[in-house]
Amino acid sequence: MRNVDTGLFLDKIPYIQSGSGPRNAVVFLGGNALFKPLAASDAGRYAGMFAKLLPADYTVYILGYEATPPEGYGLGSIVGDLARIVREEIGRATVIGVSFGGFVSLRFAAEHPELVDRLVVLTSACRFSAQGREKIANQFSYLKAGHFQALLRENAVLFRRPWFNWLMRLKLWRDRDTLAREFNPPATILRSYQGLFSADFERNVELARRVKADTLILGGTADQYFDVEAFTETAQLIPSAQLKLFEGETHMLPLERRGAVAQVLKAFLAPVAGTAAAA
């Protein structure tokens, strides 16, 4: 059983720390961490997931986002805080961005190359697909109308297996009264969205060109937010990138194909001769 700890960095950024290996990995989570504050109750689930995905010689830091972000909260604010945390508290690390966290990780790697050993962009790219932009527009509509259940369905019913989606719909219906208390209020999420998906968000393509770290981009060809073209473009923009696509897999690739994803990740993250526990 891996050691698991939780707490706050900078008195505002929740984290889960797992393992005690000589190498560091920092995980930037997806939109679920914008909707629901990362809590101690999440620690076992997240720690277990990344323990299965990553080599055993890592200490893993899973970082969330501010629960009540200030006005003007955007990717620049997030990356500035996370860079301070990595620099002062963790040290140079393998950076892993999942879904929305992929946008964060690309900007982080572009602006703070000295803090990045290797970069993994997991079910993410430098831009949304047309379908992804439509889904984000739907989320804005649901947030403005206060349709909390519709918002959750838009983000959770994304599995390749139909019966997984059926189970997720059942869970959302069964827990409809308690879920609203666990998540941030729609108005808070909307304020975050308005800051995050502003004009500055369009710089992600430009920033991808500045990434110098060896990079692995992992996605599914049926992802509902990022298509093959977006994945391929991102890999072509980054000078030292490799791309691995899983045929027919969706945005839930890391959950539905965990073993296959872990195999690719572990091969990419294998220590380079002569650089064990570097930095």
C-alpha positions as CSV (number, residue, x, y, z in Angstrom):
1,M,0.0,0.0,0.0
2,R,1.5,3.3,-1.1
3,N,1.8,6.2,1.5
4,V,-0.9,8.8,0.8
5,D,-1.0,12.3,2.2
6,T,-3.3,15.3,1.5
7,G,-3.1,19.0,2.2
8,L,-3.0,22.5,0.7
9,F,-0.1,24.2,-1.1
10,L,0.0,28.0,-0.8
11,D,-3.0,27.6,1.6
12,K,-5.3,27.3,-1.4
13,I,-4.3,24.5,-3.8
14,P,-5.4,21.0,-2.6
15,Y,-3.0,18.1,-3.3
16,I,-2.7,14.4,-2.9
17,Q,0.8,13.0,-2.4
18,S,1.3,9.3,-3.0
19,G,4.4,7.1,-2.9
20,S,8.0,7.8,-1.9
21,G,10.1,7.1,-5.0
22,P,13.2,9.1,-6.0
23,R,11.5,10.6,-9.1
24,N,8.7,13.2,-8.9
25,A,5.5,13.3,-11.0
26,V,3.1,16.2,-10.9
27,V,-0.5,15.6,-12.2
28,F,-2.7,18.5,-13.3
29,L,-6.3,17.2,-13.2
30,G,-9.2,17.8,-15.6
31,G,-12.4,19.8,-15.3
32,N,-13.7,17.6,-12.5
33,A,-11.3,19.4,-10.2
34,L,-12.8,22.7,-11.3
35,F,-16.3,21.5,-10.5
36,K,-15.5,19.7,-7.2
37,P,-12.7,20.6,-4.8
38,L,-10.1,17.9,-4.4
39,A,-10.8,16.4,-1.0
40,A,-9.2,13.9,1.3
41,S,-12.0,11.5,0.4
42,D,-10.7,11.5,-3.1
43,A,-7.2,10.5,-2.1
44,G,-7.4,6.8,-2.2
45,R,-9.2,6.7,-5.6
46,Y,-6.8,9.1,-7.3
47,A,-3.6,7.7,-5.7
48,G,-4.7,4.2,-6.7
49,M,-5.3,5.2,-10.3
50,F,-2.0,6.8,-10.8
51,A,-0.1,4.1,-8.9
52,K,-1.4,1.7,-11.6
53,L,-0.5,4.0,-14.5
54,L,3.0,5.1,-13.5
55,P,6.3,3.3,-12.7
56,A,6.7,2.4,-9.0
57,D,9.8,4.7,-8.5
58,Y,7.7,7.9,-8.5
59,T,6.5,10.2,-5.8
60,V,3.2,11.5,-7.3
61,Y,1.7,14.9,-6.5
62,I,-1.9,15.2,-7.8
63,L,-2.9,18.9,-7.7
64,G,-6.3,20.5,-7.8
65,Y,-7.4,24.1,-8.3
66,E,-8.7,26.9,-6.2
67,A,-12.2,26.2,-4.8
68,T,-13.3,29.8,-4.9
69,P,-11.1,31.4,-7.6
70,P,-10.9,35.2,-7.7
71,E,-11.9,37.5,-10.5
72,G,-9.7,37.1,-13.5
73,Y,-8.7,33.6,-12.7
74,G,-7.3,32.1,-15.8
75,L,-4.6,29.7,-17.1
76,G,-1.9,32.3,-16.4
77,S,-3.0,32.4,-12.7
78,I,-3.1,28.7,-12.5
79,V,0.3,28.1,-14.1
80,G,1.9,30.8,-11.9
81,D,0.7,29.2,-8.7
82,L,1.6,25.7,-9.9
83,A,5.1,26.8,-10.9
84,R,5.7,28.3,-7.5
85,I,4.6,25.0,-5.9
86,V,6.8,22.8,-8.1
87,R,9.8,25.1,-7.7
88,E,9.5,25.6,-3.9
89,E,7.9,22.4,-2.7
90,I,8.5,19.5,-5.1
91,G,11.4,20.1,-7.5
92,R,11.8,19.3,-11.2
93,A,9.2,16.7,-12.2
94,T,7.5,14.7,-14.9
95,V,4.4,16.7,-15.6
96,I,1.2,15.0,-16.5
97,G,-1.9,16.9,-17.7
98,V,-5.2,15.1,-17.9
99,S,-8.1,16.6,-20.1
100,F,-8.3,20.3,-19.1
101,G,-5.1,19.7,-17.2
102,G,-3.4,19.1,-20.6
103,F,-3.9,22.8,-21.4
104,V,-2.3,23.7,-18.1
105,S,0.6,21.3,-18.6
106,L,1.4,22.6,-22.1
107,R,1.5,26.2,-20.8
108,F,3.5,25.1,-17.8
109,A,6.1,23.3,-19.9
110,A,6.3,26.2,-22.3
111,E,6.8,28.9,-19.7
112,H,8.8,26.9,-17.1
113,P,11.0,24.4,-19.0
114,E,13.5,24.2,-16.1
115,L,10.8,22.5,-13.9
116,V,9.8,19.8,-16.5
117,D,11.7,16.6,-16.9
118,R,9.2,15.0,-19.3
119,L,5.6,15.9,-20.3
120,V,2.6,13.6,-20.7
121,V,-0.6,15.1,-22.3
122,L,-3.3,12.6,-21.6
123,T,-6.7,12.8,-23.4
124,S,-5.9,16.4,-24.3
125,A,-4.4,18.6,-27.0
126,C,-3.5,22.2,-27.7
127,R,-7.1,22.9,-28.8
128,F,-10.6,21.4,-28.7
129,S,-12.2,19.7,-31.7
130,A,-15.4,21.2,-33.2
131,Q,-17.4,18.7,-31.1
132,G,-15.4,19.7,-28.0
133,R,-16.1,23.4,-28.5
134,E,-19.8,22.5,-28.9
135,K,-19.7,20.6,-25.6
136,I,-18.0,23.5,-23.8
137,A,-20.7,25.8,-25.2
138,N,-23.4,23.5,-23.8
139,Q,-21.7,23.6,-20.4
140,F,-21.8,27.4,-20.5
141,S,-25.5,27.2,-21.2
142,Y,-26.2,24.7,-18.4
143,L,-24.2,26.8,-16.0
144,K,-26.0,30.0,-16.8
145,A,-29.4,28.2,-16.5
146,G,-28.4,26.4,-13.3
147,H,-29.0,23.0,-14.9
148,F,-26.6,21.1,-12.6
149,Q,-27.6,17.6,-13.6
150,A,-27.2,18.3,-17.3
151,L,-23.8,19.8,-16.7
152,L,-22.7,16.6,-14.9
153,R,-24.1,14.4,-17.7
154,E,-22.2,16.4,-20.3
155,N,-18.9,15.6,-18.5
156,A,-19.5,12.1,-17.2
157,V,-21.4,10.1,-19.8
158,L,-18.4,9.7,-22.1
159,F,-17.5,6.0,-21.9
160,R,-17.0,3.8,-25.0
161,R,-19.0,0.9,-23.3
162,P,-22.7,1.7,-23.4
163,W,-23.3,-0.1,-20.1
164,F,-20.8,2.1,-18.4
165,N,-22.7,5.1,-19.6
166,W,-25.9,3.5,-18.3
167,L,-24.4,3.0,-14.9
168,M,-23.2,6.6,-14.8
169,R,-26.6,7.9,-15.6
170,L,-28.0,5.7,-12.9
171,K,-25.5,7.0,-10.4
172,L,-26.1,10.6,-11.3
173,W,-29.9,10.1,-10.8
174,R,-29.4,8.1,-7.6
175,D,-27.1,10.7,-6.0
176,R,-28.8,13.8,-7.5
177,D,-29.6,15.3,-4.0
178,T,-26.1,14.8,-2.5
179,L,-24.0,15.6,-5.6
180,A,-25.1,19.2,-5.6
181,R,-23.7,19.7,-2.1
182,E,-20.4,18.1,-3.0
183,F,-19.7,20.3,-6.1
184,N,-19.0,24.0,-6.4
185,P,-22.1,26.2,-7.0
186,P,-22.8,26.7,-10.7
187,A,-22.2,30.4,-10.4
188,T,-18.6,29.7,-9.1
189,I,-17.9,27.2,-11.9
190,L,-19.3,29.7,-14.4
191,R,-16.9,32.4,-13.1
192,S,-14.0,30.0,-13.5
193,Y,-15.1,29.1,-17.0
194,Q,-15.4,32.7,-18.1
195,G,-11.8,33.4,-16.9
196,L,-10.3,30.2,-18.2
197,F,-11.9,30.1,-21.7
198,S,-11.2,33.8,-22.5
199,A,-9.2,35.2,-25.4
200,D,-6.0,34.2,-23.7
201,F,-7.0,30.5,-24.0
202,E,-6.4,30.7,-27.7
203,R,-2.6,31.0,-27.0
204,N,-2.4,27.3,-26.4
205,V,-1.4,26.5,-30.0
206,E,1.3,29.1,-29.9
207,L,2.6,27.9,-26.5
208,A,2.8,24.3,-27.7
209,R,5.5,25.3,-30.2
210,R,7.6,26.4,-27.2
211,V,7.6,23.1,-25.4
212,K,11.1,21.7,-25.3
213,A,10.6,18.6,-23.0
214,D,10.3,15.1,-24.4
215,T,6.5,14.7,-24.7
216,L,4.0,11.9,-25.0
217,I,0.5,12.6,-26.2
218,L,-2.1,9.9,-25.5
219,G,-5.6,9.9,-26.8
220,G,-8.5,8.0,-28.3
221,T,-9.7,8.4,-31.9
222,A,-13.4,8.8,-30.6
223,D,-12.6,11.3,-27.9
224,Q,-15.6,13.7,-27.5
225,Y,-13.4,16.8,-26.8
226,F,-10.3,16.2,-28.9
227,D,-10.2,14.6,-32.3
228,V,-7.4,12.9,-34.3
229,E,-6.6,16.2,-36.0
230,A,-6.1,18.1,-32.7
231,F,-3.9,15.3,-31.2
232,T,-1.8,15.1,-34.4
233,E,-1.5,18.9,-34.6
234,T,-0.2,19.1,-31.1
235,A,2.3,16.4,-31.7
236,Q,3.6,18.2,-34.8
237,L,3.9,21.5,-32.9
238,I,6.1,20.1,-30.2
239,P,9.7,19.4,-31.4
240,S,10.2,16.3,-29.3
241,A,6.8,14.7,-29.2
242,Q,5.4,11.2,-29.8
243,L,1.8,10.4,-30.3
244,K,-0.1,7.3,-29.3
245,L,-3.8,7.0,-30.4
246,F,-6.1,4.1,-29.3
247,E,-8.6,3.2,-32.0
248,G,-12.2,3.8,-31.0
249,E,-11.5,4.9,-27.5
250,T,-13.1,8.0,-25.9
251,H,-12.3,10.6,-23.4
252,M,-12.5,7.9,-20.7
253,L,-9.4,6.1,-22.2
254,P,-7.4,6.1,-18.9
255,L,-10.2,4.3,-17.1
256,E,-11.4,1.9,-19.8
257,R,-7.9,0.9,-21.1
258,R,-5.9,1.4,-17.9
259,G,-3.6,-1.5,-18.5
260,A,-2.7,-0.5,-22.1
261,V,-2.2,3.1,-21.1
262,A,0.0,2.1,-18.2
263,Q,2.2,0.0,-20.6
264,V,2.7,3.0,-22.9
265,L,3.4,5.4,-20.0
266,K,5.9,3.1,-18.3
267,A,7.8,2.6,-21.5
268,F,8.0,6.4,-22.1
269,L,8.9,7.2,-18.5
270,A,11.6,4.5,-18.1
271,P,14.7,6.0,-16.6
272,V,17.3,7.1,-19.2
273,A,20.7,5.5,-18.6
274,G,22.9,7.7,-16.4
275,T,20.1,10.0,-15.3
276,A,18.6,8.0,-12.4
277,A,16.6,10.3,-10.1
278,A,18.0,13.3,-12.0
279,A,17.5,16.8,-10.6
